[in-house]
Amino acid sequence: MRARSSVLLVSVVGVFLLSSLGCGSERETPEEIVVLSYGGEFATAQRAAFFDPFQVKTGIRIVDASYGGEYGRLKAAVESGNVPWDVVDVEASALLRGIRDELFLPIDYSIVDSTDLVPEVVTRFGVGTDIYSVSMGYNTNAFPPGADAPGNWQDFWNTERFPGPRCMKKDPRFTLEIALLADGVPLDEVYAGGTLDVDRAFRSLDRIKDDIAVWWTSGQQPIQLLADGEVVMAAAFGARLFNAQFRDERPVAMNWAGGVLDVEYWTVLRGSKNVQAALQFIDFASQAEQQAELPRHLPLGPVNKRAFEHIPEELARRLNTHPINLERQVFLDADYWADHESDILERFNQWLGE
Protein backbone atom coordinates (compact mmCIF):
# COMPACT_ATOMS: atom_id res chain seq x y z
CA MET A 1 0.00 0.00 0.00
CA ARG A 2 1.21 3.43 -0.82
CA ALA A 3 0.43 4.92 2.57
CA ARG A 4 1.75 8.43 2.34
CA SER A 5 0.69 12.01 2.02
CA SER A 6 2.87 13.24 -0.78
CA VAL A 7 2.36 16.85 0.19
CA LEU A 8 5.48 16.39 2.32
CA LEU A 9 7.63 15.66 -0.69
CA VAL A 10 6.82 18.85 -2.56
CA SER A 11 9.46 21.53 -2.92
CA VAL A 12 8.46 24.68 -1.16
CA VAL A 13 7.59 27.34 -3.69
CA GLY A 14 7.60 31.01 -2.83
CA VAL A 15 8.18 31.10 0.92
CA PHE A 16 6.87 34.43 2.11
CA LEU A 17 7.70 36.31 5.31
CA LEU A 18 4.61 37.47 7.10
CA SER A 19 5.91 40.99 7.31
CA SER A 20 6.40 41.21 3.57
CA LEU A 21 2.74 40.37 3.07
CA GLY A 22 1.46 43.06 5.33
CA CYS A 23 0.41 40.51 7.94
CA GLY A 24 3.28 40.82 10.38
CA SER A 25 2.02 43.66 12.55
CA GLU A 26 0.48 42.69 15.86
CA ARG A 27 -3.24 43.22 16.21
CA GLU A 28 -5.33 43.28 19.33
CA THR A 29 -6.80 39.91 20.21
CA PRO A 30 -9.89 39.60 18.02
CA GLU A 31 -13.29 38.81 19.44
CA GLU A 32 -13.75 36.13 16.81
CA ILE A 33 -12.07 34.33 13.93
CA VAL A 34 -13.69 32.60 10.96
CA VAL A 35 -12.87 28.98 10.14
CA LEU A 36 -13.86 27.69 6.69
CA SER A 37 -14.57 23.97 6.76
CA TYR A 38 -17.01 21.42 5.34
CA GLY A 39 -20.20 22.01 7.28
CA GLY A 40 -22.79 19.51 8.44
CA GLU A 41 -21.86 16.76 10.87
CA PHE A 42 -18.18 17.48 10.28
CA ALA A 43 -18.54 21.06 11.51
CA THR A 44 -20.57 19.85 14.48
CA ALA A 45 -17.73 17.50 15.46
CA GLN A 46 -15.12 20.22 14.97
CA ARG A 47 -17.14 22.58 17.13
CA ALA A 48 -17.25 20.06 19.98
CA ALA A 49 -13.58 19.07 19.70
CA PHE A 50 -11.96 22.38 18.69
CA PHE A 51 -14.14 25.46 18.34
CA ASP A 52 -15.98 25.69 21.66
CA PRO A 53 -13.02 24.53 23.81
CA PHE A 54 -10.81 27.12 22.08
CA GLN A 55 -13.27 29.85 22.98
CA VAL A 56 -13.34 28.68 26.59
CA LYS A 57 -9.54 28.75 26.77
CA THR A 58 -8.88 32.00 24.88
CA GLY A 59 -12.13 33.97 24.83
CA ILE A 60 -11.96 34.07 21.02
CA ARG A 61 -15.19 32.93 19.40
CA ILE A 62 -15.06 30.67 16.34
CA VAL A 63 -17.44 31.47 13.51
CA ASP A 64 -17.65 28.48 11.19
CA ALA A 65 -18.28 28.91 7.48
CA SER A 66 -18.76 26.00 5.08
CA TYR A 67 -17.82 25.09 1.54
CA GLY A 68 -17.50 22.01 -0.62
CA GLY A 69 -13.72 22.20 -1.01
CA GLU A 70 -13.90 24.42 -4.09
CA TYR A 71 -10.32 25.46 -4.80
CA GLY A 72 -11.36 28.28 -7.10
CA ARG A 73 -13.18 29.96 -4.24
CA LEU A 74 -9.97 30.18 -2.21
CA LYS A 75 -7.90 31.43 -5.13
CA ALA A 76 -10.44 34.08 -6.04
CA ALA A 77 -10.50 35.39 -2.47
CA VAL A 78 -6.72 35.75 -2.30
CA GLU A 79 -6.49 37.35 -5.74
CA SER A 80 -9.25 39.82 -4.89
CA GLY A 81 -7.52 40.86 -1.66
CA ASN A 82 -10.75 40.20 0.23
CA VAL A 83 -10.19 37.11 2.37
CA PRO A 84 -13.12 36.58 4.76
CA TRP A 85 -11.66 33.54 6.57
CA ASP A 86 -8.82 33.21 9.07
CA VAL A 87 -8.31 29.43 8.97
CA VAL A 88 -9.21 27.19 6.03
CA ASP A 89 -9.51 23.40 6.07
CA VAL A 90 -8.20 22.00 2.76
CA GLU A 91 -7.52 18.58 1.30
CA ALA A 92 -3.99 17.54 0.38
CA SER A 93 -4.33 18.17 -3.35
CA ALA A 94 -5.71 21.66 -2.69
CA LEU A 95 -2.77 22.35 -0.39
CA LEU A 96 -0.33 21.45 -3.14
CA ARG A 97 -2.11 23.58 -5.71
CA GLY A 98 -2.26 26.47 -3.27
CA ILE A 99 1.46 26.25 -2.59
CA ARG A 100 2.14 26.49 -6.31
CA ASP A 101 -0.28 29.40 -6.66
CA GLU A 102 1.17 31.10 -3.55
CA LEU A 103 -2.14 31.21 -1.70
CA PHE A 104 -0.96 30.30 1.79
CA LEU A 105 1.10 31.87 4.53
CA PRO A 106 3.86 29.71 6.00
CA ILE A 107 3.04 28.10 9.35
CA ASP A 108 4.95 29.63 12.25
CA TYR A 109 6.10 26.60 14.24
CA SER A 110 7.19 28.78 17.12
CA ILE A 111 3.43 29.14 17.72
CA VAL A 112 2.23 25.74 16.47
CA ASP A 113 3.83 22.90 18.44
CA SER A 114 4.55 20.00 16.09
CA THR A 115 6.48 17.86 18.59
CA ASP A 116 3.93 15.05 18.85
CA LEU A 117 2.40 15.31 15.41
CA VAL A 118 2.68 12.51 12.89
CA PRO A 119 5.58 13.68 10.66
CA GLU A 120 3.56 13.16 7.48
CA VAL A 121 1.10 15.93 8.43
CA VAL A 122 3.64 18.65 9.25
CA THR A 123 4.25 20.82 6.17
CA ARG A 124 5.56 24.31 5.53
CA PHE A 125 2.14 25.71 4.63
CA GLY A 126 -0.32 23.41 6.37
CA VAL A 127 -0.82 21.33 9.50
CA GLY A 128 -2.85 18.12 9.29
CA THR A 129 -6.12 18.17 11.16
CA ASP A 130 -7.38 14.63 10.45
CA ILE A 131 -7.13 11.66 8.10
CA TYR A 132 -10.37 10.56 6.51
CA SER A 133 -11.61 7.92 4.08
CA VAL A 134 -14.17 7.43 1.36
CA SER A 135 -15.44 3.92 2.04
CA MET A 136 -18.19 1.49 1.09
CA GLY A 137 -21.46 1.26 2.96
CA TYR A 138 -24.63 -0.73 2.37
CA ASN A 139 -28.22 -0.88 3.58
CA THR A 140 -28.69 -3.79 5.99
CA ASN A 141 -32.35 -4.21 5.13
CA ALA A 142 -31.32 -4.91 1.55
CA PHE A 143 -28.32 -7.06 2.48
CA PRO A 144 -28.27 -8.43 6.04
CA PRO A 145 -24.75 -8.54 7.54
CA GLY A 146 -23.01 -11.86 7.19
CA ALA A 147 -21.13 -13.96 4.69
CA ASP A 148 -23.42 -12.92 1.84
CA ALA A 149 -23.18 -9.18 2.48
CA PRO A 150 -21.12 -6.97 0.13
CA GLY A 151 -17.56 -6.55 1.38
CA ASN A 152 -15.54 -4.71 -1.27
CA TRP A 153 -15.76 -2.58 -4.40
CA GLN A 154 -15.99 -5.60 -6.66
CA ASP A 155 -19.19 -6.48 -4.83
CA PHE A 156 -20.34 -2.88 -5.28
CA TRP A 157 -19.94 -3.37 -9.05
CA ASN A 158 -21.68 -6.77 -8.95
CA THR A 159 -25.24 -5.67 -9.67
CA GLU A 160 -26.49 -9.19 -10.36
CA ARG A 161 -25.56 -10.55 -6.96
CA PHE A 162 -26.31 -7.28 -5.17
CA PRO A 163 -29.08 -5.54 -7.15
CA GLY A 164 -30.32 -2.04 -6.48
CA PRO A 165 -29.41 1.61 -6.99
CA ARG A 166 -26.09 3.00 -5.74
CA CYS A 167 -24.61 6.43 -5.12
CA MET A 168 -21.06 7.75 -5.49
CA LYS A 169 -19.13 10.96 -4.93
CA LYS A 170 -19.43 13.47 -7.76
CA ASP A 171 -15.68 13.91 -7.94
CA PRO A 172 -13.08 12.04 -9.99
CA ARG A 173 -10.84 11.98 -6.93
CA PHE A 174 -11.65 8.88 -4.87
CA THR A 175 -14.04 7.73 -7.61
CA LEU A 176 -11.33 6.76 -10.10
CA GLU A 177 -9.33 4.97 -7.42
CA ILE A 178 -12.44 3.07 -6.39
CA ALA A 179 -13.16 2.16 -10.02
CA LEU A 180 -9.68 0.67 -10.38
CA LEU A 181 -10.05 -1.34 -7.17
CA ALA A 182 -13.39 -2.61 -8.43
CA ASP A 183 -11.63 -3.68 -11.63
CA GLY A 184 -9.22 -5.82 -9.63
CA VAL A 185 -6.23 -3.50 -9.29
CA PRO A 186 -4.34 -4.28 -6.02
CA LEU A 187 -4.03 -1.52 -3.42
CA ASP A 188 -0.31 -1.08 -3.99
CA GLU A 189 -0.76 -0.76 -7.76
CA VAL A 190 -3.49 1.88 -7.87
CA TYR A 191 -0.79 4.51 -8.55
CA ALA A 192 1.56 2.21 -10.43
CA GLY A 193 4.44 4.23 -11.82
CA GLY A 194 3.18 7.34 -10.03
CA THR A 195 0.05 7.62 -12.17
CA LEU A 196 -3.53 6.41 -12.44
CA ASP A 197 -4.74 4.31 -15.35
CA VAL A 198 -7.47 6.82 -16.14
CA ASP A 199 -8.73 5.04 -19.24
CA ARG A 200 -9.14 1.79 -17.32
CA ALA A 201 -10.92 3.63 -14.52
CA PHE A 202 -13.45 5.15 -16.90
CA ARG A 203 -14.02 1.78 -18.57
CA SER A 204 -14.75 0.39 -15.12
CA LEU A 205 -17.13 3.26 -14.38
CA ASP A 206 -18.94 2.59 -17.65
CA ARG A 207 -20.05 -0.75 -16.22
CA ILE A 208 -21.66 0.78 -13.11
CA LYS A 209 -22.86 4.12 -14.47
CA ASP A 210 -26.48 3.09 -15.12
CA ASP A 211 -26.81 1.86 -11.54
CA ILE A 212 -25.64 5.12 -9.92
CA ALA A 213 -28.88 6.82 -8.94
CA VAL A 214 -27.22 9.81 -7.29
CA TRP A 215 -23.84 11.49 -7.68
CA TRP A 216 -23.63 13.21 -4.33
CA THR A 217 -22.03 16.54 -3.49
CA SER A 218 -22.90 16.84 0.21
CA GLY A 219 -21.30 14.47 2.70
CA GLN A 220 -24.53 13.65 4.55
CA GLN A 221 -26.51 13.03 1.37
CA PRO A 222 -25.41 9.42 0.74
CA ILE A 223 -25.93 8.55 4.42
CA GLN A 224 -29.53 9.71 4.29
CA LEU A 225 -30.17 7.96 0.98
CA LEU A 226 -28.65 4.75 2.32
CA ALA A 227 -30.48 4.82 5.65
CA ASP A 228 -33.80 5.55 3.92
CA GLY A 229 -33.28 2.67 1.50
CA GLU A 230 -33.32 4.92 -1.57
CA VAL A 231 -29.98 3.37 -2.49
CA VAL A 232 -28.64 0.00 -1.39
CA MET A 233 -24.92 0.83 -1.52
CA ALA A 234 -22.86 4.01 -1.36
CA ALA A 235 -19.33 5.27 -1.63
CA ALA A 236 -19.36 7.76 1.24
CA PHE A 237 -17.22 9.31 3.93
CA GLY A 238 -16.28 6.45 6.23
CA ALA A 239 -16.71 8.48 9.40
CA ARG A 240 -20.30 9.31 8.53
CA LEU A 241 -21.03 5.69 7.65
CA PHE A 242 -19.47 4.67 10.96
CA ASN A 243 -21.69 7.03 12.94
CA ALA A 244 -24.80 5.95 11.06
CA GLN A 245 -24.04 2.33 11.97
CA PHE A 246 -22.69 2.52 15.51
CA ARG A 247 -23.97 5.77 16.97
CA ASP A 248 -27.31 6.35 15.27
CA GLU A 249 -28.12 2.65 14.75
CA ARG A 250 -29.47 3.24 11.27
CA PRO A 251 -29.83 0.27 8.87
CA VAL A 252 -26.32 0.89 7.57
CA ALA A 253 -23.13 -1.17 7.68
CA MET A 254 -19.67 -0.22 6.49
CA ASN A 255 -16.10 -1.44 6.38
CA TRP A 256 -12.69 0.09 5.66
CA ALA A 257 -11.71 -2.43 2.96
CA GLY A 258 -10.59 -0.52 -0.13
CA GLY A 259 -11.12 2.84 1.50
CA VAL A 260 -9.37 5.78 -0.13
CA LEU A 261 -7.59 7.94 2.45
CA ASP A 262 -6.75 11.62 2.37
CA VAL A 263 -5.31 14.16 4.80
CA GLU A 264 -6.98 17.45 5.60
CA TYR A 265 -4.89 20.46 6.57
CA TRP A 266 -5.37 23.66 8.48
CA THR A 267 -4.05 26.57 6.42
CA VAL A 268 -3.94 30.35 6.62
CA LEU A 269 -4.56 32.26 3.39
CA ARG A 270 -2.55 35.28 2.36
CA GLY A 271 -4.66 38.25 3.36
CA SER A 272 -6.02 36.72 6.56
CA LYS A 273 -6.88 39.49 8.99
CA ASN A 274 -6.08 37.58 12.20
CA VAL A 275 -2.93 35.56 11.56
CA GLN A 276 -1.74 35.25 15.16
CA ALA A 277 -5.12 34.08 16.44
CA ALA A 278 -5.41 31.70 13.48
CA LEU A 279 -2.09 30.09 14.39
CA GLN A 280 -3.13 29.91 18.04
CA PHE A 281 -6.21 28.00 16.97
CA ILE A 282 -4.22 25.58 14.79
CA ASP A 283 -1.87 24.90 17.70
CA PHE A 284 -4.80 24.24 20.03
CA ALA A 285 -6.57 21.93 17.56
CA SER A 286 -3.35 19.93 17.10
CA GLN A 287 -2.92 19.06 20.77
CA ALA A 288 -3.38 15.46 21.89
CA GLU A 289 -6.47 16.03 24.03
CA GLN A 290 -8.32 17.86 21.26
CA GLN A 291 -7.26 15.33 18.65
CA ALA A 292 -8.58 12.58 20.91
CA GLU A 293 -11.90 14.39 21.26
CA LEU A 294 -12.67 14.54 17.53
CA PRO A 295 -13.07 10.74 17.05
CA ARG A 296 -15.68 10.70 19.79
CA HIS A 297 -17.89 12.65 17.39
CA LEU A 298 -16.55 11.53 14.00
CA PRO A 299 -14.20 8.52 13.82
CA LEU A 300 -11.39 10.26 11.96
CA GLY A 301 -7.74 9.32 12.34
CA PRO A 302 -5.91 11.66 14.75
CA VAL A 303 -2.72 13.42 13.65
CA ASN A 304 -1.22 13.70 17.13
CA LYS A 305 0.55 10.46 18.12
CA ARG A 306 -0.27 10.96 21.79
CA ALA A 307 -4.00 11.24 21.06
CA PHE A 308 -4.32 7.46 21.29
CA GLU A 309 -3.37 7.74 24.97
CA HIS A 310 -6.73 9.46 25.47
CA ILE A 311 -8.90 7.25 23.24
CA PRO A 312 -10.59 4.09 24.56
CA GLU A 313 -9.15 0.96 22.95
CA GLU A 314 -12.50 -0.16 21.55
CA LEU A 315 -12.84 3.11 19.64
CA ALA A 316 -9.16 3.27 18.69
CA ARG A 317 -9.35 -0.11 16.94
CA ARG A 318 -12.28 1.10 14.88
CA LEU A 319 -10.53 4.21 13.54
CA ASN A 320 -9.40 4.26 9.93
CA THR A 321 -5.76 4.84 10.85
CA HIS A 322 -5.53 1.97 13.30
CA PRO A 323 -2.96 -0.45 11.82
CA ILE A 324 -5.49 -3.24 11.23
CA ASN A 325 -7.60 -0.86 9.14
CA LEU A 326 -4.89 1.24 7.55
CA GLU A 327 -3.31 -1.68 5.74
CA ARG A 328 -6.55 -2.33 3.85
CA GLN A 329 -6.73 1.16 2.35
CA VAL A 330 -4.86 3.37 -0.10
CA PHE A 331 -3.86 7.02 0.20
CA LEU A 332 -4.95 9.50 -2.42
CA ASP A 333 -1.84 10.77 -4.23
CA ALA A 334 -1.96 14.53 -3.76
CA ASP A 335 0.92 15.16 -6.18
CA TYR A 336 -0.91 13.35 -8.94
CA TRP A 337 -4.16 15.20 -8.44
CA ALA A 338 -2.50 18.59 -8.14
CA ASP A 339 -1.02 18.00 -11.61
CA HIS A 340 -4.02 16.40 -13.30
CA GLU A 341 -7.20 17.39 -11.50
CA SER A 342 -8.37 20.06 -13.95
CA ASP A 343 -8.09 17.86 -17.04
CA ILE A 344 -9.61 14.80 -15.37
CA LEU A 345 -12.44 16.83 -13.85
CA GLU A 346 -13.34 18.11 -17.32
CA ARG A 347 -13.36 14.57 -18.67
CA PHE A 348 -15.38 13.35 -15.67
CA ASN A 349 -18.03 16.03 -16.15
CA GLN A 350 -18.27 15.23 -19.84
CA TRP A 351 -18.63 11.55 -18.96
CA LEU A 352 -21.50 12.48 -16.65
CA GLY A 353 -23.07 14.42 -19.52
CA GLU A 354 -22.58 17.85 -17.99
N, C-alpha and C positions, 0 to 999 in steps of 0.2 A: 504494500500500500504506500502511496506517495503522501504520507502524512506530514504536510508542511504548509506553512503560510509563506508563499514566496515573496510577500511584500518585503521580508527581511533582506532579501538578496538584491533588492534594487539599489542602484547607485543613487545617492542623494543628488537631486537636481535643484539648483538655485536655493541654497540655504540662506535665509534672510534673517538679519538681526532685527529684533523687535523694534529697536529704536529707529531703524532706517525705514520702518513701515508706518511710523507715526503712532505706534502702539506701546511705546516704551515708557511713557510718562505715567506716574502713579495717579490713580483716581481714588476718590473716596469709595469706601465699601458700598457696592450697590445694594439697593433694597431687594433686587431680584435679578436673575439671569434667565435666559431662554435657552432651553435644550431642545434641539430638533431630533426627533427619533421616529419610531414607526407606528405609534398610536396603538389603540386597542388594548388587548390583554398584555401586550409587551410593555406599553407605557404604564399600565397599572402595576405590573411587577417592578418596573424601574422606580416608580414612585415609592413603593413600599421599601425597596432595598436601598435606594440611593437618594431620591429627591427629598422626601420628608425628613429622614434622619440628617441630611445635610443642613436643612433649614434649622432643625433643632440645635445642631452643633454650632452653626455659624450665624444664624439669624437671617441668612440670605434665602429668599424664596425662589423656588424653581418653577418657572412657567414652562410647561411642555407643549411643544408644537409637533405636528406629525406630517410625515410625507411618505411616499412610496419608494424612496431611494433614488429619486430622479436626479441623476448627476447634473443634467443641464440646469436644474434649478439652483444648484450650488454655484456653478460657474457663472451664471447670469448675475447672481447676487454680488459676487466678488467683483466682476467686471463693471457693474453699475456703481460700485462704491457704497451700496446700501445693503449692508449685511444685518438682518434682523435677529440673528441667532448668535449665542455666545459659545455653545458647544454643539457639535453635530456628530451624530452616530452614523458612520458609513461602513459599507462592506469593503472587503480587501481590494477588490478590483477598482472601486471608486477611489480608494486611498491612493492607489498607484497612479490612476489617471490624474488625480488632483495634484500629486507631487510633480508630475510632468507639466501640468498647466499652471503650477505655482499658485495653487489656491490656499494652501495651508501655512500656518505659522509653525515653526519648530517647537517641539515640546521642551519646556524648561524642566530638566530633571533635577534641578535643585529644589523645585517645588513638588514635583511628582516623584514619589519614592518608588523606584522600580526593583528594589532589592529582592522581593519575594515573588515577583511576577515571572510567569513562564517566559523564557527568553524569546520565544517565537512571536510574542505579542508586543514586544518593546521595539518601537521604530522611531525614527527621527521626527516624524510628523504625525504619529498617531499612537495611541495606547489601547491595546485590546480591552474590550469590555466584556465579551463573552464569545463562546464558540457554539454555533448552532448547526442544525441539520435540516435538510429537506428529506423526509422519510416517507415510507409507505404506511397507510392506514386503511382499514376496511370496516364495513358495517357488520357487526356481529349477529344481527338478525338475518342478514343475507348469507353469511358464512360463519357458523358457530366456531369458536376457537377449538383447535384440535389438529389432528394430523392432516385433515382435509382442508384446512384454512389456508388462504394465500400467505406465502412467506417471503417472497422476493419479487423483483421487478419482472422476471420471466412469467411469474404467475399473474402479475398485473396485466401483462400483454396477452395472457391466455384467456380469451373471451369465450371460448367454448366450455372450458372447465369452470370458469368463474364468470358467468354472464352478468351483464348489467352495465349501466352508465358509469363512467369514471370522471374525475376532474384532475387537472394538472396546472402547474404554475405557468402563467402567461409570460414566460421569460426564457430565452434560450439557455441562459445559465441554469444549472441544475437539470434542466429538461433534457439537454443533449447528453449529459453524462448518464442520466437515468436511461435514456434510449439505448445507449451503448451497452450498459449493464444488462438491459433486457434482451439485447441481441447476443449475449453470451460473452462479452468482453470481460476479462478478469479485472478486479479492482486495481491491481498494480499495472495494468496496461491501458487504462482509460486515457491517460496522457502519454501514450507511447511515443518516444522521440520528442517529447515536449509539446505535442500538439494533439488536438482532437481529430478523429476521423469524422468530419462534419457530414460528408456525403453518406457514410454508413448510418450516422445518427438520424438523418432525415429519412433515409429508407426505412429505418426501424419505426420512426414516428408515423410514416405512411400507413403502417399496418394497424396502428391503434387510433388514428385520427378520428374515424367515424364513431368511435365509442367514447370520445371525450365530450361529455355534455357541457362542461363549463371549463373555460380557461380562466382561472381566478387571478385577481389582482390584489385582493385584501386577505391578509393572513388568517382571519377568522372565517372567511367565506367557505373554504372547503370543509372546515370542522362542522359548521352548521349544516351544510349539504349532506355530509356523511352521517351525522347524528340523526338527521331527519329522514334518512333513507332515500333522499333524492339522487344520490350516487352510492354505489356499493364499494368503490375504492377511490383513494385520493393520494396524490403526491402532495404533501403538506408539511408545514413546519413541525418537526418532531416534538418540540416542547408543547405545542398546542394539542397535538394528538395525545401526548402523554397525559396532559391535564384532563382532556376529555374522558380518557379511559380511567385513570386512577383517582382523580380528584372529583370530577363531576359525575362519574359513573354513568356516562352516556353509552349507547350501544356501539362503541368504537374500540378497536384494538389496533396496536401498532407494534412495530419492531424497528431496530436500528439497522438491520441487514441491508446493505447497499445504500445507506444514507449518504448524502453528499454534504460535506462539512464546509463551513466558511467561518471566518473570524470577522467580528465587527469591532470597529475602532472608534474611540473618542478622538475628535479632532477639533481644532480651533481655526476658523477661516480667517484669512487676511481681511482686516476691516472690522473684526469683532470689537465691540465697544467696552468689554469687560474682561480683558485677557487674564488678569491676575486671579479674579474670582473664578473664571472658567478653569484655570489650571488647578486651583484649590479643589474645585468639584471633582475633576478627573482624579486627583490624588486620593480624595476621600472614597470615590467609587471603586478604586483599585485595591483598597485595603482588604485584608483577609475576612474580617467580620462582615463587611458589606457584600463581598463576593460570595460568601457562604449564605447570605440571606436571599440572594436572587433565586437560586434553585428551589427554594421553598415555595416560590410563586410560579416560576417557569423553570423547568428542569434543563437549564443551559449549563454548559461546561464552564466552570470558573477559570479565570486567568491567573489568580493568585494561588501559588502552590500550597500555602498554608491554609487556604480556605477549607480544604478537606478535613482539617483538624476540628472544624466547627460544624461539619455536616454529618448527620447520622449515617451509619454504614448502609442501612437499607436504601436510603435515598442515593447515597454516593454511587452504589453499584448500578443504579438505574440511569445515571447521567450519561450523556452521549460520549463524554471524554474519559469515562472509566475504561481502563485497559481492555476489559472483556467486550466492550461495545466499540471502542475506537478501532480495533483491528478489523472490524467488519464494514468499515466505511472508507470513503475516499475524500480527500480535501479538494475543493475547487482550486484550480490553478489561477491565482490572481494575475500573474504575469501574462498568461495566455489571453485572458479576457480583457485585460487592459489594452492589448494590441489588436484584438479581433472583434470586440463586442459590437462596434458600430456596424461593420459589414454583416456579421451574423444576425444581428437584430433585424436588419433590413430584409435579409433572406427569410428569417423566421416570420416576420409580419406578412411578407408576400405569400409564404406557405399557408398561413392562416387565412389568406384572402383579404388582407387589410391594406 
